[in-house]
Amino acid sequence: MQWCSAPPQTLLWRVWEGQAVVRNARTGSIHLLSPCATKVFTALVTSTSAVLLSDLARQCIEEVGEETSNIAALTEVLTEFERLGLAEPQQP
């Protein structure tokens, strides 16, 4: 499954010391993202193709737990982004 950020014009975000604060204008919510989630979010918003999915997944594993696979850890972050309105699955 492919993912994209919510429309960039609806997101106001800043990164400080590896963590991001994101305001979603559609929901009015403000979120503090962990370092892993910040990297995933930044890759989604900036469409950074140089960032490898496996590298992001490896970094997320530290926050989710070693018993979780890399892809499962990344999927957990993306699923939470969907719940928060920060990302959505792309339609094929």
C-alpha positions as CSV (number, residue, x, y, z in Angstrom):
1,M,0.0,0.0,0.0
2,Q,1.2,3.5,-0.8
3,W,0.7,6.5,1.5
4,C,0.7,10.2,1.1
5,S,0.4,13.1,3.6
6,A,-2.8,15.0,4.1
7,P,-2.9,18.0,1.7
8,P,0.3,20.0,2.6
9,Q,-1.6,23.3,2.6
10,T,-3.6,21.9,5.6
11,L,-0.5,21.1,7.7
12,L,1.7,23.6,9.6
13,W,4.7,21.9,11.0
14,R,8.1,22.6,12.6
15,V,11.0,20.3,13.6
16,W,13.0,20.9,16.8
17,E,15.7,18.5,18.0
18,G,14.4,15.6,15.9
19,Q,10.8,15.9,16.9
20,A,8.0,17.7,15.0
21,V,5.0,19.7,16.1
22,V,2.2,19.4,13.5
23,R,-1.0,21.4,13.3
24,N,-3.7,19.9,11.2
25,A,-6.0,22.8,9.9
26,R,-8.7,20.3,8.9
27,T,-9.1,19.0,12.4
28,G,-7.7,21.9,14.5
29,S,-5.5,19.3,16.3
30,I,-1.8,19.8,17.3
31,H,0.5,16.7,17.5
32,L,3.9,16.2,18.9
33,L,5.7,13.5,16.9
34,S,8.4,11.2,18.1
35,P,11.7,11.2,16.2
36,C,10.7,8.1,14.2
37,A,7.3,9.6,13.4
38,T,9.0,12.9,12.4
39,K,11.2,11.1,9.9
40,V,8.2,9.3,8.4
41,F,6.1,12.4,8.3
42,T,8.9,14.5,6.7
43,A,9.3,11.8,4.0
44,L,5.6,11.9,3.3
45,V,5.2,15.6,3.2
46,T,8.4,16.3,1.1
47,S,8.1,13.2,-1.0
48,T,11.7,12.4,-0.4
49,S,12.4,9.5,-2.7
50,A,15.9,9.2,-1.4
51,V,14.7,8.0,2.0
52,L,14.4,4.3,1.8
53,L,11.4,2.6,3.3
54,S,13.5,0.0,5.0
55,D,15.7,2.7,6.7
56,L,12.6,4.4,8.1
57,A,11.3,1.0,9.3
58,R,14.5,0.2,11.0
59,Q,14.5,3.5,12.9
60,C,10.8,3.0,13.9
61,I,11.5,-0.4,15.4
62,E,13.3,1.2,18.4
63,E,10.1,3.0,19.4
64,V,7.6,0.2,18.7
65,G,9.5,-2.7,20.1
66,E,12.0,-5.2,19.0
67,E,9.4,-8.0,18.8
68,T,7.7,-6.2,15.9
69,S,8.9,-6.5,12.4
70,N,10.3,-3.4,10.6
71,I,7.4,-3.2,8.2
72,A,4.9,-3.7,11.1
73,A,6.5,-0.9,13.0
74,L,6.2,1.5,10.0
75,T,2.7,0.4,9.3
76,E,1.8,1.2,12.9
77,V,3.1,4.7,12.5
78,L,1.3,5.2,9.2
79,T,-2.0,3.8,10.7
80,E,-1.7,6.3,13.6
81,F,-1.1,9.1,11.1
82,E,-4.3,8.1,9.3
83,R,-6.2,8.1,12.5
84,L,-4.9,11.6,13.3
85,G,-5.7,12.9,9.7
86,L,-2.0,13.4,8.9
87,A,-1.7,10.8,6.1
88,E,-4.0,8.7,4.0
89,P,-3.5,5.6,1.8
90,Q,-3.2,6.5,-1.9
91,Q,-5.7,5.2,-4.2
92,P,-4.2,3.0,-7.0
